Amino acid sequence: MDLGLRGKVAMVSGGGRGIGLAIAELFAEEGANVSICSRNGDALQQAAAGIEKRDRVRCLAVAGDLTEQGAVESWIDRTRREFGKIDILVNNASATRGGKFIEVPADVLELGLALKLYGYLDLARAVVPVMRDQAQGSIVNIIGVTGTQPAPGGIIGALAGAALINFTKALSDEVIGMGIRVNAVSPGLTATHRRTAILDAFMKSGMTATEAEEASVRGIPIARAADPQEIASVAVFVASERASYMVGTTVNVDGGHVRGI
C-alpha cells in the first residue's frame, strides 16, 4: 500500500533509537524526508547517515534537549529552513523514570513530565501555526498503554500518558478545522533499551534470564514484546492520509494487554 508520503516532511522527536528511529526509518522508506531530534548527538548522526544512505532521502539530525528553553523553536526553525515545510510531527521523546510515588524525588518527577508531557505540548504549540498556514498537517503522539493501565512503579509515565490521551482529543477538536489531524499511538511492551533495563532489574532480583523473560510478558496474550517496527507501522499509517478519517483517536498497539478502554 502506497501511503502517499513521498516528498512529505516528517519531524520525529526521540528519533535516534528505539521506536522513534523505527518511525523515522519507515517514513524514509515511504519516500518522506525526515527531521530527527534527541539528546544523544552521536546516535542521532549515525541514524541520519543510515537513513540517507539506505533510502535516498534527506534526513536532518538536530541534537538538543527539548526541555531546554529555545530548543523546540530551534528544531522547528532548522527544519523549515532545510525543507520549507512541516507536514507531520511525531511526538515520541520520553525519559520518565520508575519508582514508587512517595519515593520519587520531586526533581525526577518534574524532569519526567517536562519531556514526556510538556515537551509534547510545547512541540505541538510551536508546529500548529506552521501547519495552519499550510492548511494541512498531521500530529501523532506516541504515548504508552500505562496512560490507561498503570504499571507498578510507573506512575510518572502513567500520569503523563493519561494527560496526553486527553490532550490528543482536546487539541484535535481545536485544530481539525485548520486541516490538521491529531491522533495518538500507545505502544505496549516493546523491545527497546528500556525493556533491556526491565529484564536486568528482574535478573538482579534473582530471576534467571528465562524467568525474567516470562515475567516481562506475563499478562500479554501474544506472549512477547513488540518489535519497534510493529509500532512504527501503525504510527506512520496514522500519520498518513490513508488514515484521513482518524481524528482524535488513541490506538493501542499492545499485543492484547490492555483490558477495556
N, C-alpha and C positions, 0 to 999 in steps of 0.2 A: 504493500500500500504506500503510495506516494503521499506524504504528509503535507506537501506544499510549502516546505520550509526553505527551499533553495533560495539563496540571496537574502534571507532574513538575518537579523542581528539579535542574538540571544546573550543576555548577561546572566552569569551563574555565580552566586557567592559561594564560598567554600568549594571552589572548583578545582582545587589542586589534588584531591584524593577522594576516595570513598564514593559515596553516592553523587556528590557534586561533580567529580571528574567523569563518572559514568554518564551523567546527564550531558555534560559538555561534549563528550566524545560522540554521543548519539546525535546531538544537534549537528555536529560537524559531518557525521556520516550522512545525514539527510541534506547536506549542502548549505547549512547555515554558517555564517561567520559568528564567532563566539568571543566573548569578553569574560575572563575569569578573574576572580579576586580571592585571596586568602592571606593569612599572616605568614605562611611558610613560603618565602620567595623562591627558594631553590626548587621545591616540589612543584611550584606553580610554573616556573620556567621550563622544567622538564616536561610537564603536562602539555604546555602550549607548543613546544617543539614537536612532540609526538603527534599532536593533533594536526599541525600544519603539514608535516611530512606525510602522514598517512592519508588524510582526507583532502588535501589541496585546497583548504580554505584558510582564511586569515583568523588568527587567534591572538587576541590582545591579553597579556598577562599583567595584572596590576597588583603588586604586593601591598597590603595595607591592613590595618586593624579597623574594622568598621565600627568599633565602639569609640574611636577617637574623633574628636571634632574635625570636620572638614574632609574626612576620609570618604564618606559616601558621595559628597558633591564632586570630589576629585575624580573618583572612579567613573561617575556618570559623564563628567565633562570630557575625560580622556576617551571614553567610548564613543561619544558623539563626534569628537574631532577625528577619530580614526575611521568611523563607519558612516557618519552623517545621520544616523537614526538609531532608535532602540525599539525593536518590535516585541521583545519578550524579556521579562525579568523572572528568574527563578531564585527565590529566597531560600537558601539552603544552609548558610553558615551557622554553626552551633558549637558551643563548648560548655554545656552545662555539666556540673559535677554531681556525683551521687552523695548520699548521706541522709541521715535522719534529720528532720526539720529542726529540732531543738538543738542539734549538734553542729549544724552547718553554720559557719561564721557568716555574719551579715555581709561582709565584702564578697564572699563567694556567691552568695545568693544574688547580690546586686550585679556582679560581673556576668553571671549566667543569664540573667534577664536582660542585661544591656545588649548582649549579642543575639540571643535567640528570640527575644520579644521586641525590644526597642530597635535592634538592628533591622529587623524585618519592616517595622513601621517606618523607620527613617528612609529606607530604600524605596519603599512604596510611595511615601510622601514626595520624594525627590523625582521619581520617574513618572508619576501620573501626569504632571504638567507637560512633559515631553510627549507622552502618548496621546494626551488630549489634543495637543496641537497637530498631531499626525492623524487624529480621528480614528485611531486603531491601536490596539496593543493587548498583550496577554500577560498576566502575572500569575505565577504558580508558587504557593508557599509549601515548602516541604516541612511537615510538622512532626508526625510521630504518633503512634497509637496511644501513647500514655496520656495524650490530651483528653481522651475519653475513658481510658482504662489505666489508671495509675499503677506503676510498678513499685514494689518495695524499694525504698532508698532513692527514688527518682522524683521527688516532689518538685524540684526546680524545673525540670523538663516538663513535668505534668502541668504545672502552673502556667508555664509559657505556652504549652500546646493548647490548653483549654482556651486561653485568651486569643490565640491565633485562629482557632476554628471560628470563634465569634467574629474576629476581625475580618476574616476572609469573607464571610457573608455580609457583614456591615459595609465593608468597602465596595464589595461587588454591587450592592444596591445603589451606592453613590455614583459609581463610575460607568455603569453599563450604558447609560445614555450618551457617554462620550465615545462609545465604541470600544471600551476596554473591558475585557473579561477577567475576573479574578476567581481562581479556584485553588484547591489545596490537595496535596497527596500526603497521606500519613503512612509511612513505612512501619512495618513490624521489625522483628529482629533481622538484622542484615549483616552479612559477612564483611565488616569493615574493621578498622583498627579498634573501634570501641568494643566490638564483640570479642576481639582478642583479649582485651582488658578484663571483660567479664569472665572468660574462661580461665584466665590467670588467677583471678580472685577466687574462683571455685577451687582451683587446684591448691592454692595457698591455704585453703580451709581444710585440706586433707583429702580431697577427691582425686581419683585418677583422671587421666585425660578423657577416658571413655565416660566415666561418671559425670564429669563436667559437661561434656557434650550433651549427654542425655538430659541433664538438669537444665541446660540453657534452652532447650526446645520443648520442655515439658509444658503442656497446655496449648501447643501449636499443632492443630490437626494434621498439617502437611509434614510435620516432624523434621523440619530442617530450617535453617536460616535462609533468607533471600540472598540471591546474588545481587550486587549493586545494579547490574544491567537490567534486572527484572523491575526494579523501582524506576530506573531511568526510562524504560519503555513506556510506562504509564505516564510519567511526568511529561515527557516530550509529546506524547499524544494529546494530553490535556492542554498543553500549551498551543497546539497547532489548531488550524482552522477546521480540521477534521472533527474537532470537539466543539464546534461553534455554538451548539445549543447547551453546553455545560456552563452554568453561571452560578457562582457562589457555592459550589459543591466541594465537599471534602471526601476523597476516595481513600479507603483503607486498602493497603497492599500488604497483607499480614499473614498469609497462609491460613486464614480462618481463625486467628487468635482472638479477635475482639468479639464479644457477645453483645448483641443488641446494637443500639446506635452509638 
